[in-house]
Amino acid sequence: MKFGIFYEMQLPRPWGPDDERQLYQNALTQVELADRLGYDYAWQVEHHFLEEYSHSPQPEVFLAAASQRTKNIRLGHGIVQLTTNHPARVAEKIATLDLVSNGRVEFGMGEASSMTELAPFDRTLEEKRAVWEDAVRCILPMFANEAREYDGPYFKFPLRNVLPKPVQKPHPPLWVACSQLETIEMAGRRGIGALGFQFLSAEMAHAWVHAYYNSFVKRQEKLADYQSNCNIAMVSYFMCAETDEEARRRADGVTFFQFSLAYYSGAAGRALSAGKGIERAAPGTVNLWDEYQQWKRANPDAVEKALHGGLIGSPETIRAKLRRFETSRVDSIILLNQAGRNAHADICESLELFAREVMPEFHAREPEHREWKRKVLAREIELDELDTTPFKVRQGLGKGVAIDRLVKTG
């Protein structure tokens, strides 16, 4: 099993004049530390206009800076919003990042899930999957060493040679964001790595990993001529400390992450898209941190439940949880540490403690996992076709779950 770190660049109000600079500098220091400690990936998202939840509109700039402070860690652009970027600009930025990082880029692709982001770019929720598929077909041929043109339903591109070209041939490894569980099966069918949020149980992980691998092996239908990437990664809330109680105290930002996510993925944005006339409050008029504090006081049980989930706890607690997920054959775990007002010092201590006490055991068994994967892809091992129906709904709080009543959205 491999491990990475994950950044949304959260910044709750109130905002001081130096807060965004400090946020970015702290994150760069954390990535540099993770590289020294032997973590495998550093992922950063792309989001636009999502106040407090994500101040991260240009991940390639951050990752380029990180590339100059690191040597080995893979740099995940996770994800590029193909609905809000022109295909040629996407190909250019990914190739350039691959050059400055000496071939360490992971190319994550996604759609965006909120009208707050989509509407300024004249996209709707109803068309975003079709736009994403059209963009994939347009972008991937651009990495080839020749001029290409494209004529699709959403993108038209004249004959041009898009430059530069990436170090990794034919292109960096491909991933797709899977905020909805059903997208995991789609990722396997498209031959693309699945970057999903945490499964709530090892049984859920087992079922969806089987669905992914069986789709990849038996039902693969690529959108274009690209190199397949067979990987399924699970992003999980994370904080490692000497005791479970101390880890939960330090991980308070997890519940703000979930709360602010619910605000931007809730019913108001979807109703606006469907023409129902419900509009979200104007930008700058809602203080999510204050709203969160009110919700937190009113819902102590939900807060406690959230802090007992994910990979939050002592090394012993986290090790036991990972062993259960390891049997499900998840390829990598991406650790979400930077959330809410989680302290920079606590994040660094968490990364160090986990790398010292937990990570070596699972890294040591990575060759065994690679051999299992080789046999599955060669059809020497046939995986059961499991029913994912009981695992299609995430209960409680988490990525991809709309929690419309948590916050005022209109």
Buried (B, 14 or more C-beta within 10 A) or exposed (E): BBBBBBBBBBBBEEEEEEBEEEBBEBBBBBBBBBBBBEBBBBBBBBBBBBBBBBBBBEBBBBBBBBBEEBEEBBBBBBBBBBBBBBBBEBBBBBBBBBBBBEEBBBBBBBBBBBBBBBBEEEBBBEBBEBBBBBBBBBBBBBBBEEEBEBEBEBBEBEEEEBEEBBBBEBBBBBBBBBBBBEBBBBBBBBBBBBBBBBBBEBBBBBBBBBBBBBBBBEEBEBBEEBBBBBBBBBBBBBBBBEEBEBBBEBBBBBBBBBBBBBBBBBBBBBBBBEEEEBEBEEEEEBBBBEBBBEBBEEBEEBBEEBBEBBBBBBBEBBBEBBEEBBEBBBBBBBBBBBBBEBEBEBBBBBBBBBBEBBBEEBBEEBEEBEEEBEEBBEEEEEBEEBEBEEBEEBEEBBBBBBBEEBBEBE
